[in-house]
Amino acid sequence: MSINQENAAATGVQGQIDPTTSAHAEGVREPSDVVEPTRVDSPTPQAATQPETSEGTTDTAGSPTWKEQVVGYAKKTRGTLLGKPEVKETGQKIIQGEIPAKQTM
């Protein structure tokens, strides 16, 4: 006696059990019966891992470094909070790259 026949006997279901449909309830359809499978023909997009060529870079000779920008924003915020306009102006000049942050330390 097969497992399907044992299950049928235990549940009281009479008749022939088709092993191809016994795992699925009636009325349930497979996803592939409802919609067509999708296919992607284009490759997945990849992130750039190499530095840009000279065409894509900008001239950073006069602009402050990230560290100098942090110092500039810190000075600007400190000058605003403490009511010191000269500290605030110094921070703004550092952010704009007019003076290096090392001169103000």
Helices and strands as residue ranges (DSSP letters): H 3-11, H 31-34, H 66-82, H 85-96, G 101-104
